[in-house]
Every structure is written in C-alpha cells, then in structure tokens.
C-alpha cells in the first residue's frame, strides 16, 4: 500500500505491510510504522466483510468511470467499519489500544485514483495515570486496485479457514507422536 510521506512532504510512498491472522480471535492484523509509531490495525470478520463489499462497489464505480475527483464525501463513500487499534512509539513507551472507525472509499493522489482505507482516531484512556492517555492520528492508506484485491483475498474467510490448524492437531506434533514428548 501507499502512505503519506513523513511530515506530509513529497509524494505518497509505497510500503510493505505484513499481514497476520489470529484464528482464536478471528482477527486479521495489518502492521505498519509511519512516522516512528508502530500500528497494529485489527480487522474483525465484520470489518473484513465490509472491506470486500466496499471494494466491489469501488471496482464497479471505477469500471463505469463514476469516480469524481471533486467528491468531498469520497473518503467514506463505501461505508465505515469498526476495528481495533494497538499503537506504540517505542518498546519502553505505553502500548495504547482502543476501538477505531475506518472509512472505506476512494481518493485521488498525484492524479490517480486509489481505494482508500482511512483509519480515524482511536482514544486510549489509561486507568492508572492520565499522563499515559493517547490519541492516535488519522492515517489514510492508499491501495491500487491490485493491492486492494490482494488484501481482499487475504480477508476472505475461506482463505483464512485454510490457514487455521484443524481441531485436535497441535503444532509440531506428528501423527502417532506422543504429546508428552513435545513439552
């Protein structure tokens, strides 16, 4: 995907974003680090489904040439999904976390249309000290149609189900091995 440059100077920059799946929580996590903060954007099944539907609408609008460069509501044109965000500047700083909304839409950058994941602010309120309260920044993430299609494929539940271990199988245990030998 592409992110805005540091301090907003220059053109958008392409970044590689690792994608993780946690089957127990049924969460897909995108991890990225713009401007010295690590973000882990967690997508639930409902959020992933919303992304896939939004991408279908975007692709239809793209094919029919219905993308308007002057549309002020284009950032959230295809809806808003709820997600969960974990963010931290450095290993010794507060690991903030909270619910967030993500706008799904499109925008134009450098004259080209992009599918947009617009991560809105998340609030973290520390129960022990107000000094640790944090608010995340808004982060627009720009995807080409190919990048968005690749992410949608990773969000597909049948793909994710194929990644999960079958029930009763433990990692590292071969068929016929005794469990006691693997502790």
Backbone as a printed PyTorch tensor [residue, N CA C, xyz], in Angstrom:
tensor([[[  0.8420,  -1.1770,   0.0000],
         [  0.0000,   0.0000,   0.0000],
         [  0.8820,   1.2320,   0.0000]],

        [[  0.2690,   2.3740,  -0.0990],
         [  0.9880,   3.6330,  -0.0760],
         [  0.5110,   4.4410,   1.1220]],

        [[  1.4350,   5.1870,   1.7190],
         [  1.1190,   6.0610,   2.8430],
         [  1.6220,   7.4600,   2.5210]],

        [[  1.0670,   8.4410,   3.2290],
         [  1.5590,   9.8050,   3.0780],
         [  3.0030,   9.8550,   3.5510]],

        [[  3.8080,  10.7250,   2.9540],
         [  5.2110,  10.8410,   3.3780],
         [  5.3110,  11.4470,   4.7750]],

        [[  6.4430,  11.2190,   5.4250],
         [  6.6870,  11.7740,   6.7540],
         [  6.6100,  13.2920,   6.6800]],

        [[  5.9060,  13.8780,   7.6110],
         [  5.6980,  15.3220,   7.7080],
         [  4.9330,  15.8870,   6.5220]],

        [[  4.3220,  15.0010,   5.7180],
         [  3.4870,  15.4480,   4.6200],
         [  4.2300,  16.0710,   3.4570]],

        [[  5.5320,  15.8870,   3.4080],
         [  6.3310,  16.4860,   2.3390],
         [  6.6250,  15.4620,   1.2520]],

        [[  6.2570,  15.7740,   0.0300],
         [  6.5440,  14.8920,  -1.0910],
         [  5.3420,  14.0610,  -1.4970]],

        [[  5.6310,  13.0440,  -2.2800],
         [  4.5830,  12.1680,  -2.8050],
         [  4.3510,  11.0000,  -1.8550]],

        [[  3.2260,  10.3100,  -2.0700],
         [  2.9530,   9.1310,  -1.2540],
         [  4.0430,   8.0940,  -1.5090]],

        [[  4.3120,   7.2990,  -0.4820],
         [  5.3770,   6.3120,  -0.5880],
         [  4.8150,   4.9070,  -0.4150]],

        [[  5.3380,   3.9960,  -1.2110],
         [  4.9190,   2.6060,  -1.1470],
         [  5.5870,   1.9290,   0.0440]],

        [[  4.7910,   1.1910,   0.8200],
         [  5.3230,   0.4520,   1.9670],
         [  4.8140,  -0.9860,   1.9110]],

        [[  5.6250,  -1.8640,   2.4070],
         [  5.2320,  -3.2630,   2.5210],
         [  4.6230,  -3.4580,   3.9100]],

        [[  3.4270,  -4.0240,   3.9670],
         [  2.7150,  -4.1770,   5.2310],
         [  2.4920,  -5.6620,   5.5130]],

        [[  3.1350,  -6.1880,   6.5570],
         [  2.8840,  -7.5840,   6.9120],
         [  1.4440,  -7.7680,   7.4020]],

        [[  0.8820,  -8.9150,   7.0510],
         [ -0.4920,  -9.2540,   7.4290],
         [ -0.4340, -10.5260,   8.2620]],

        [[ -1.0710, -10.4970,   9.4310],
         [ -1.0870, -11.6360,  10.3450],
         [ -2.5220, -12.0810,  10.5760]],

        [[ -2.6950, -13.3660,  10.8570],
         [ -4.0240, -13.8790,  11.1900],
         [ -3.9610, -14.5890,  12.5290]],

        [[ -4.8930, -14.2300,  13.4160],
         [ -5.0130, -14.8440,  14.7310],
         [ -6.3480, -15.5810,  14.7750]],

        [[ -6.3310, -16.9040,  14.5160],
         [ -7.5870, -17.6500,  14.3920],
         [ -8.4280, -17.6820,  15.6640]],

        [[ -7.7930, -17.7270,  16.8200],
         [ -8.5650, -17.7790,  18.0600],
         [ -9.4440, -16.5390,  18.2120]],

        [[ -8.9020, -15.3770,  17.8410],
         [ -9.6510, -14.1250,  17.9130],
         [-10.3780, -13.8310,  16.6070]],

        [[-10.1000, -14.6170,  15.5640],
         [-10.5990, -14.3940,  14.2040],
         [-10.3070, -12.9660,  13.7720]],

        [[ -9.0460, -12.5570,  13.9580],
         [ -8.6300, -11.1880,  13.6300],
         [ -7.4800, -11.2130,  12.6280]],

        [[ -7.6040, -10.3720,  11.6200],
         [ -6.5030, -10.1430,  10.6900],
         [ -5.8760,  -8.8190,  11.0980]],

        [[ -4.5570,  -8.7990,  11.2040],
         [ -3.8510,  -7.6170,  11.6940],
         [ -2.8720,  -7.1210,  10.6280]],

        [[ -2.9800,  -5.8230,  10.3200],
         [ -2.0230,  -5.1530,   9.4430],
         [ -1.0600,  -4.3870,  10.3380]],

        [[  0.2370,  -4.6030,  10.1470],
         [  1.2380,  -3.9140,  10.9720],
         [  2.0510,  -2.9660,  10.0870]],

        [[  2.1080,  -1.7080,  10.4960],
         [  2.8610,  -0.7180,   9.7280],
         [  3.4170,   0.3390,  10.6680]],

        [[  4.3940,   1.0930,  10.1600],
         [  5.1100,   2.0490,  11.0130],
         [  5.3400,   3.3730,  10.2890]],

        [[  4.3220,   4.2190,  10.2260],
         [  4.5530,   5.5590,   9.6870],
         [  4.9680,   6.4980,  10.8130]],

        [[  5.8410,   7.4050,  10.5190],
         [  6.2400,   8.4570,  11.4640],
         [  6.5880,   7.9460,  12.8610]],

        [[  7.3960,   6.9050,  12.9330],
         [  8.0220,   6.4440,  14.1740],
         [  7.0800,   5.7820,  15.1820]],

        [[  5.8810,   5.4440,  14.7790],
         [  4.9480,   4.7370,  15.6520],
         [  4.5250,   3.4480,  14.9620]],

        [[  4.5370,   2.3350,  15.7010],
         [  4.0800,   1.0630,  15.1550],
         [  2.5880,   0.9280,  15.4100]],

        [[  1.8570,   0.6420,  14.3520],
         [  0.4050,   0.4420,  14.4280],
         [  0.0870,  -0.9880,  14.0770]],

        [[ -0.8530,  -1.5530,  14.8230],
         [ -1.4010,  -2.8580,  14.5100],
         [ -2.9080,  -2.6640,  14.3730]],

        [[ -3.3540,  -2.7060,  13.1290],
         [ -4.7540,  -2.4530,  12.8090],
         [ -5.4630,  -3.8040,  12.7190]],

        [[ -6.4050,  -4.0340,  13.6280],
         [ -7.0770,  -5.3320,  13.7330],
         [ -8.4350,  -5.2980,  13.0460]],

        [[ -8.6470,  -6.2630,  12.1610],
         [ -9.8770,  -6.3670,  11.3880],
         [-10.6660,  -7.6020,  11.8160]],

        [[-11.8890,  -7.3970,  12.2610],
         [-12.7860,  -8.4890,  12.6230],
         [-13.4240,  -9.0530,  11.3540]],

        [[-14.1740, -10.1180,  11.5070],
         [-14.9000, -10.7160,  10.3800],
         [-15.8360,  -9.6910,   9.7490]],

        [[-16.5770,  -8.9360,  10.5700],
         [-17.4930,  -7.9250,  10.0310],
         [-16.7310,  -6.8370,   9.2710]],

        [[-15.6120,  -6.3900,   9.8080],
         [-14.8120,  -5.3780,   9.1400],
         [-14.2580,  -5.8780,   7.8150]],

        [[-13.7840,  -7.1170,   7.8020],
         [-13.2490,  -7.6980,   6.5660],
         [-14.3440,  -7.8290,   5.5120]],

        [[-15.5110,  -8.2500,   5.9470],
         [-16.6450,  -8.3670,   5.0230],
         [-17.0070,  -6.9920,   4.4580]],

        [[-17.0040,  -5.9680,   5.3140],
         [-17.2760,  -4.6020,   4.8690],
         [-16.2490,  -4.1190,   3.8600]],

        [[-14.9830,  -4.4700,   4.0730],
         [-13.9190,  -4.1130,   3.1370],
         [-14.1730,  -4.7420,   1.7730]],

        [[-14.4950,  -6.0180,   1.7570],
         [-14.7200,  -6.7340,   0.5000],
         [-15.9050,  -6.1330,  -0.2590]],

        [[-16.9870,  -5.8230,   0.4530],
         [-18.1470,  -5.1940,  -0.1870],
         [-17.7960,  -3.8070,  -0.7220]],

        [[-17.0460,  -3.0350,   0.0530],
         [-16.6460,  -1.6940,  -0.3810],
         [-15.7810,  -1.7670,  -1.6310]],

        [[-14.8750,  -2.7360,  -1.6840],
         [-14.0070,  -2.8820,  -2.8430],
         [-14.8190,  -3.2330,  -4.0900]],

        [[-15.8370,  -4.0770,  -3.9390],
         [-16.7070,  -4.4040,  -5.0790],
         [-17.3900,  -3.1450,  -5.6130]],

        [[-17.8760,  -2.2910,  -4.7220],
         [-18.5270,  -1.0430,  -5.1320],
         [-17.5180,  -0.1190,  -5.8180]],

        [[-16.3220,  -0.0320,  -5.2550],
         [-15.2760,   0.7980,  -5.8490],
         [-14.9450,   0.3090,  -7.2650]],

        [[-14.7660,  -0.9980,  -7.4120],
         [-14.4300,  -1.5470,  -8.7240],
         [-15.5300,  -1.2600,  -9.7430]],

        [[-16.7980,  -1.3500,  -9.3120],
         [-17.9080,  -1.0110, -10.2160],
         [-17.8380,   0.4600, -10.6110]],

        [[-17.6360,   1.3460,  -9.6380],
         [-17.5340,   2.7750,  -9.9350],
         [-16.3340,   3.0680, -10.8360]],

        [[-15.2330,   2.3640, -10.6020],
         [-14.0320,   2.5470, -11.4130],
         [-14.3090,   2.1480, -12.8630]],

        [[-14.9030,   0.9690, -13.0430],
         [-15.2000,   0.4690, -14.3850],
         [-16.1850,   1.3790, -15.1210]],

        [[-17.1540,   1.9280, -14.4050],
         [-18.1760,   2.7870, -15.0140],
         [-17.7330,   4.2550, -15.0540]],

        [[-16.4970,   4.5170, -14.6180],
         [-15.9320,   5.8750, -14.5960],
         [-16.7940,   6.8340, -13.7710]],

        [[-17.2330,   6.3560, -12.6080],
         [-18.0520,   7.1590, -11.6990],
         [-17.2540,   7.7560, -10.5430]],

        [[-15.9420,   7.7490, -10.6320],
         [-15.1140,   8.3240,  -9.5700],
         [-14.9610,   9.8120,  -9.8470]],

        [[-15.3690,  10.6290,  -8.8950],
         [-15.3550,  12.0800,  -9.0670],
         [-14.2320,  12.6820,  -8.2260]],

        [[-13.2850,  13.3090,  -8.8760],
         [-12.1370,  13.8950,  -8.1840],
         [-12.5610,  15.0180,  -7.2310]],

        [[-13.7310,  15.6110,  -7.4500],
         [-14.2080,  16.7240,  -6.6250],
         [-15.1770,  16.2840,  -5.5310]],

        [[-15.4400,  14.9850,  -5.4240],
         [-16.3940,  14.4690,  -4.4400],
         [-15.8180,  14.6100,  -3.0310]],

        [[-16.4440,  15.4610,  -2.2280],
         [-15.9530,  15.7030,  -0.8630],
         [-16.2460,  14.5390,   0.0840]],

        [[-17.1530,  13.6690,  -0.2900],
         [-17.5210,  12.5430,   0.5690],
         [-16.9000,  11.2320,   0.1000]],

        [[-15.9530,  11.3070,  -0.8060],
         [-15.3920,  10.0900,  -1.3940],
         [-14.6170,   9.2350,  -0.3830]],

        [[-14.0550,   9.8570,   0.6590],
         [-13.2630,   9.0940,   1.6380],
         [-14.0860,   8.0340,   2.3640]],

        [[-15.3460,   8.3040,   2.5830],
         [-16.2070,   7.3470,   3.2670],
         [-17.3500,   6.8620,   2.3900]],

        [[-17.1830,   6.9810,   1.0840],
         [-18.2390,   6.6730,   0.1130],
         [-18.8270,   5.2700,   0.3070]],

        [[-18.0130,   4.3070,   0.6690],
         [-18.4680,   2.9190,   0.7240],
         [-18.7120,   2.4170,   2.1460]],

        [[-18.7040,   3.3240,   3.1000],
         [-19.0750,   2.9400,   4.4550],
         [-17.9560,   3.0810,   5.4690]],

        [[-18.3300,   2.7970,   6.7010],
         [-17.4030,   2.8390,   7.8330],
         [-17.4940,   1.4980,   8.5490]],

        [[-16.3470,   0.9300,   8.8690],
         [-16.3070,  -0.3080,   9.6480],
         [-15.5860,  -0.0410,  10.9510]],

        [[-15.8870,  -0.8460,  11.9380],
         [-15.2740,  -0.7170,  13.2570],
         [-14.0980,  -1.6670,  13.3410]],

        [[-13.0210,  -1.2030,  13.9410],
         [-11.8460,  -2.0330,  14.1170],
         [-11.2380,  -1.7920,  15.4820]],

        [[-10.0810,  -2.3730,  15.6880],
         [ -9.3700,  -2.2340,  16.9460],
         [ -7.9340,  -1.8690,  16.5990]],

        [[ -7.3590,  -0.9460,  17.3480],
         [ -6.0290,  -0.4590,  17.0460],
         [ -5.1250,  -0.5810,  18.2630]],

        [[ -3.8980,  -1.0310,  18.0120],
         [ -2.8480,  -1.0650,  19.0320],
         [ -1.6980,  -0.2420,  18.4610]],

        [[ -1.1920,   0.7210,  19.2380],
         [ -0.0950,   1.5430,  18.7310],
         [  0.8880,   1.8730,  19.8390]],

        [[  2.1530,   2.0240,  19.4410],
         [  3.2270,   2.2610,  20.4030],
         [  4.4070,   2.9080,  19.6840]],

        [[  4.9840,   3.9270,  20.2970],
         [  6.1250,   4.6020,  19.6730],
         [  7.4170,   3.8120,  19.8290]],

        [[  7.7600,   3.4300,  21.0430],
         [  8.9840,   2.6780,  21.3020],
         [  8.6740,   1.5770,  22.3040]],

        [[  9.5820,   0.6240,  22.4110],
         [  9.3540,  -0.5330,  23.2750],
         [  9.1040,  -0.1490,  24.7270]],

        [[  9.6550,   0.9660,  25.1800],
         [  9.5140,   1.3480,  26.5820],
         [  8.3710,   2.3390,  26.8190]],

        [[  7.6390,   2.7070,  25.7900],
         [  6.5170,   3.6350,  25.9500],
         [  5.2050,   2.8720,  26.1030]],

        [[  4.1670,   3.5970,  26.4190],
         [  2.8400,   2.9970,  26.6350],
         [  2.3560,   2.3190,  25.3590]],

        [[  1.8490,   1.1270,  25.5320],
         [  1.2230,   0.4090,  24.4190],
         [ -0.2640,   0.7390,  24.4680]],

        [[ -0.6740,   1.6770,  23.6300],
         [ -2.0560,   2.1470,  23.6350],
         [ -2.9220,   1.2280,  22.7790]],

        [[ -4.2080,   1.1890,  23.1090],
         [ -5.1430,   0.3500,  22.3620],
         [ -6.5460,   0.9120,  22.5100]],

        [[ -7.3250,   0.7210,  21.4770],
         [ -8.6930,   1.2020,  21.5290],
         [ -9.4400,   0.9210,  20.2420]],

        [[-10.7530,   1.0680,  20.3250],
         [-11.5940,   0.8970,  19.1450],
         [-11.3810,   2.0700,  18.1960]],

        [[-11.5580,   1.7950,  16.9250],
         [-11.4260,   2.8540,  15.9250],
         [-12.4210,   2.6030,  14.8100]],

        [[-12.7240,   3.6580,  14.0840],
         [-13.5260,   3.5380,  12.8770],
         [-12.6060,   3.6870,  11.6820]],

        [[-12.9580,   2.9840,  10.6230],
         [-12.2030,   3.0430,   9.3820],
         [-13.1700,   3.3960,   8.2620]],

        [[-12.8840,   4.5120,   7.5870],
         [-13.6770,   4.8910,   6.4210],
         [-13.1510,   4.1320,   5.2080]],

        [[-14.0790,   3.6570,   4.3920],
         [-13.7130,   2.9660,   3.1560],
         [-14.2470,   3.7740,   1.9920]],

        [[-13.3660,   4.1460,   1.1000],
         [-13.7890,   4.9720,  -0.0270],
         [-12.6920,   5.0560,  -1.0630]],

        [[-12.5670,   6.2350,  -1.6390],
         [-11.5240,   6.4480,  -2.6330],
         [-11.0490,   7.8880,  -2.5750]],

        [[ -9.9030,   8.1070,  -3.1800],
         [ -9.3610,   9.4500,  -3.3110],
         [ -8.4210,   9.4670,  -4.5000]],

        [[ -8.0480,  10.6480,  -4.9100],
         [ -7.0780,  10.8040,  -5.9840],
         [ -5.7940,  11.3560,  -5.3840]],

        [[ -4.6890,  10.7660,  -5.7730],
         [ -3.3660,  11.2390,  -5.3660],
         [ -2.4950,  11.2850,  -6.6110]],

        [[ -1.8430,  12.3930,  -6.7990],
         [ -0.9750,  12.5640,  -7.9640],
         [ -1.7140,  12.2460,  -9.2680]],

        [[ -3.0140,  12.5840,  -9.3000],
         [ -3.8330,  12.3990, -10.4950],
         [ -4.3720,  11.0040, -10.7110]],

        [[ -4.0670,  10.0730,  -9.8180],
         [ -4.5120,   8.6840,  -9.9730],
         [ -5.5030,   8.3240,  -8.8720]],

        [[ -6.5230,   7.4960,  -9.1990],
         [ -7.4720,   7.0700,  -8.1650],
         [ -6.8900,   5.9290,  -7.3230]],

        [[ -7.1970,   5.9760,  -6.0390],
         [ -6.7940,   4.9120,  -5.1120],
         [ -7.9880,   4.5190,  -4.2620]],

        [[ -8.1000,   3.2120,  -3.9740],
         [ -9.0380,   2.7520,  -2.9630],
         [ -8.4510,   3.2060,  -1.6360]],

        [[ -9.2970,   3.7020,  -0.7400],
         [ -8.8000,   4.3170,   0.4890],
         [ -9.2910,   3.5810,   1.7320]],

        [[ -8.3490,   3.2490,   2.5980],
         [ -8.6390,   2.8240,   3.9650],
         [ -8.2210,   4.0220,   4.8150]],

        [[ -9.1850,   4.7140,   5.3940],
         [ -8.8760,   5.9110,   6.1680],
         [ -9.0770,   5.6020,   7.6510]],

        [[ -7.9690,   5.2980,   8.3290],
         [ -8.0110,   4.9660,   9.7530],
         [ -8.2360,   6.2470,  10.5440]],

        [[ -9.3620,   6.3200,  11.2470],
         [ -9.6810,   7.5010,  12.0400],
         [ -9.0360,   7.3970,  13.4250]],

        [[ -9.1300,   8.4580,  14.2000],
         [ -8.5040,   8.4870,  15.5260],
         [ -9.0550,   7.4060,  16.4500]],

        [[ -8.1930,   6.8950,  17.3010],
         [ -8.5770,   5.9860,  18.3760],
         [ -8.1340,   6.6260,  19.6840]],

        [[ -8.9280,   6.4510,  20.7070],
         [ -8.6250,   7.0230,  22.0280],
         [ -8.2060,   5.9120,  22.9890]],

        [[ -7.1420,   6.1700,  23.7240],
         [ -6.7160,   5.2680,  24.7850],
         [ -6.7240,   6.0540,  26.0920]],

        [[ -7.4670,   5.5550,  27.0660],
         [ -7.5270,   6.1770,  28.3830],
         [ -6.9250,   5.1910,  29.3730]],

        [[ -5.7980,   5.5850,  29.9640],
         [ -5.1170,   4.7370,  30.9410],
         [ -5.8680,   4.8160,  32.2650]],

        [[ -6.1650,   3.6710,  32.8500],
         [ -6.9120,   3.6270,  34.1070],
         [ -6.0660,   4.0410,  35.3070]],

        [[ -4.7440,   4.0420,  35.1450],
         [ -3.8630,   4.3500,  36.2710],
         [ -3.3890,   5.8030,  36.2470]],

        [[ -3.0040,   6.3030,  35.0890],
         [ -2.4420,   7.6510,  35.0130],
         [ -2.9090,   8.3810,  33.7550]],

        [[ -3.4560,   9.5660,  33.9480],
         [ -3.8810,  10.3870,  32.7990],
         [ -2.6950,  10.7900,  31.9260]],

        [[ -1.4970,  10.7620,  32.4830],
         [ -0.2940,  11.0880,  31.7160],
         [ -0.0730,  10.1060,  30.5650]],

        [[ -0.6570,   8.9210,  30.6690],
         [ -0.4800,   7.9000,  29.6430],
         [ -1.6000,   7.8820,  28.6020]],

        [[ -2.5940,   8.7550,  28.7220],
         [ -3.6720,   8.8080,  27.7340],
         [ -3.0870,   9.1500,  26.3640]],

        [[ -3.6330,   8.5480,  25.3290],
         [ -3.1290,   8.7550,  23.9730],
         [ -4.2920,   8.8490,  22.9910]],

        [[ -4.0510,   9.5880,  21.9120],
         [ -4.9620,   9.6330,  20.7770],
         [ -4.1280,   9.3580,  19.5350]],

        [[ -4.5510,   8.3700,  18.7510],
         [ -3.8220,   8.0550,  17.5240],
         [ -4.1300,   9.1040,  16.4590]],

        [[ -3.3000,   9.1620,  15.4630],
         [ -3.5290,  10.0960,  14.3640],
         [ -4.3990,   9.4380,  13.2910]],

        [[ -4.9720,  10.2500,  12.4350],
         [ -5.7030,   9.7420,  11.2750],
         [ -4.6620,   9.3200,  10.2450]],

        [[ -4.8200,   8.1120,   9.7120],
         [ -3.8640,   7.6140,   8.7300],
         [ -4.6040,   7.1220,   7.4920]],

        [[ -4.4720,   7.8530,   6.3930],
         [ -5.0330,   7.3660,   5.1340],
         [ -4.0630,   6.3730,   4.4850]],

        [[ -4.6120,   5.2580,   4.0230],
         [ -3.8170,   4.2360,   3.3460],
         [ -4.3870,   4.0620,   1.9480]],

        [[ -3.5280,   4.2080,   0.9560],
         [ -3.9370,   4.2050,  -0.4420],
         [ -3.5670,   2.8740,  -1.0840]],

        [[ -4.5400,   2.2540,  -1.7350],
         [ -4.2920,   0.9750,  -2.3880],
         [ -4.6790,   1.0560,  -3.8640]],

        [[ -3.8190,   0.5080,  -4.7080],
         [ -4.1910,   0.3420,  -6.0980],
         [ -5.2530,  -0.7510,  -6.1450]],

        [[ -5.8880,  -0.9000,  -7.2840],
         [ -6.9090,  -1.9560,  -7.3870],
         [ -6.2940,  -3.3310,  -7.1560]],

        [[ -5.0810,  -3.5440,  -7.6430],
         [ -4.4080,  -4.8380,  -7.4490],
         [ -4.0770,  -5.0570,  -5.9730]],

        [[ -3.5580,  -4.0360,  -5.3190],
         [ -3.2340,  -4.1670,  -3.8960],
         [ -4.4970,  -4.4310,  -3.0800]],

        [[ -5.5810,  -3.7300,  -3.3940],
         [ -6.8400,  -3.9190,  -2.6740],
         [ -7.3820,  -5.3200,  -2.9210]],

        [[ -7.2690,  -5.8150,  -4.1520],
         [ -7.7360,  -7.1750,  -4.4740],
         [ -6.9170,  -8.2110,  -3.7050]],

        [[ -5.6010,  -7.9920,  -3.6030],
         [ -4.7510,  -8.9170,  -2.8430],
         [ -5.1470,  -8.9410,  -1.3690]],

        [[ -5.4300,  -7.7630,  -0.8070],
         [ -5.8380,  -7.7070,   0.5960],
         [ -7.2110,  -8.3550,   0.7750]],

        [[ -8.1150,  -8.1240,  -0.1580],
         [ -9.4430,  -8.7500,  -0.0870],
         [ -9.3150, -10.2760,  -0.1210]],

        [[ -8.3840, -10.7910,  -0.9090],
         [ -8.1620, -12.2350,  -0.9600],
         [ -7.6860, -12.7520,   0.3970]],

        [[ -6.8520, -11.9650,   1.0880],
         [ -6.3830, -12.3630,   2.4250],
         [ -7.4830, -12.2120,   3.4620]],

        [[ -8.4480, -11.3380,   3.2170],
         [ -9.5720, -11.1450,   4.1290],
         [-10.6670, -12.1920,   3.9320]],

        [[-10.6290, -12.9290,   2.8260],
         [-11.6610, -13.9150,   2.5230],
         [-11.6720, -15.0190,   3.5790]],

        [[-12.8290, -15.2850,   4.1440],
         [-12.9260, -16.2330,   5.2550],
         [-12.5140, -17.6380,   4.8590]],

        [[-12.8040, -18.0760,   3.6380],
         [-12.4120, -19.4320,   3.2340],
         [-10.8850, -19.5460,   3.1540]],

        [[-10.2130, -18.4800,   2.7270],
         [ -8.7470, -18.4640,   2.7310],
         [ -8.2230, -18.5590,   4.1620]],

        [[ -8.7990, -17.7690,   5.0670],
         [ -8.3550, -17.7650,   6.4620],
         [ -8.6260, -19.1070,   7.1330]],

        [[ -9.7530, -19.7170,   6.8200],
         [-10.0680, -21.0260,   7.3890],
         [ -9.0320, -22.0610,   6.9640]],

        [[ -8.4960, -21.9220,   5.7640],
         [ -7.4600, -22.8350,   5.2830],
         [ -6.1380, -22.6700,   6.0110]],

        [[ -5.9380, -21.5000,   6.6300],
         [ -4.7080, -21.2560,   7.3840],
         [ -4.7660, -21.8330,   8.7900]],

        [[ -5.9570, -22.0120,   9.3090],
         [ -6.1280, -22.4720,  10.6960],
         [ -5.7850, -23.9450,  10.8110]],

        [[ -5.2780, -24.3050,  11.9850],
         [ -4.9740, -25.7040,  12.2610],
         [ -6.2750, -26.4600,  12.4870]],

        [[ -6.3880, -27.6730,  11.9550],
         [ -7.5810, -28.4730,  12.2230],
         [ -7.7190, -28.7340,  13.7190]],

        [[ -8.9490, -28.8540,  14.1750],
         [ -9.2170, -29.1030,  15.5860],
         [ -8.5390, -30.3920,  16.0240]],

        [[ -7.8990, -30.3530,  17.1690],
         [ -7.2610, -31.5380,  17.7330],
         [ -5.8190, -31.7250,  17.2970]],

        [[ -5.3420, -30.9470,  16.3550],
         [ -3.9600, -31.0630,  15.8900],
         [ -3.1390, -29.9800,  16.5710]],

        [[ -2.0260, -30.3950,  17.1470],
         [ -1.1450, -29.4370,  17.8170],
         [  0.0570, -29.1640,  16.9400]],

        [[  0.4790, -27.9030,  16.8470],
         [  1.6590, -27.6010,  16.0440],
         [  2.8670, -28.3760,  16.5370]],

        [[  3.6550, -28.9310,  15.6160],
         [  4.8820, -29.6360,  15.9780],
         [  4.6660, -31.0800,  16.3950]],

        [[  3.4210, -31.5470,  16.4450],
         [  3.1390, -32.9260,  16.8270],
         [  2.8090, -33.6980,  15.5700]],

        [[  3.6270, -34.7030,  15.2490],
         [  3.3740, -35.5280,  14.0760],
         [  2.3810, -36.6160,  14.4400]],

        [[  1.6940, -37.0720,  13.4690],
         [  0.7250, -38.1520,  13.6720],
         [  1.4380, -39.3460,  14.3060]],

        [[  0.8810, -39.8750,  15.3700],
         [  1.4500, -41.0210,  16.0480],
         [  2.4240, -40.6540,  17.1640]],

        [[  2.8770, -39.4090,  17.2050],
         [  3.7690, -38.9690,  18.2800],
         [  2.9890, -38.8160,  19.5650]],

        [[  3.6530, -39.0220,  20.6480],
         [  3.0520, -38.8190,  21.9440],
         [  3.1670, -37.3500,  22.3350]],

        [[  2.0970, -36.7800,  22.8870],
         [  2.1230, -35.3910,  23.3380],
         [  3.1780, -35.1580,  24.3920]],

        [[  3.4230, -36.1490,  25.2410],
         [  4.3520, -35.9430,  26.3460],
         [  5.7900, -35.7150,  25.8720]],

        [[  6.1100, -36.1480,  24.6510],
         [  7.4500, -35.9540,  24.1230],
         [  7.6670, -34.5420,  23.5860]],

        [[  6.6140, -33.7570,  23.5180],
         [  6.7090, -32.4360,  22.9050],
         [  6.5610, -31.2930,  23.8870]],

        [[  6.7880, -31.5050,  25.1580],
         [  6.6850, -30.4400,  26.1310],
         [  8.0390, -29.9180,  26.5010]]])
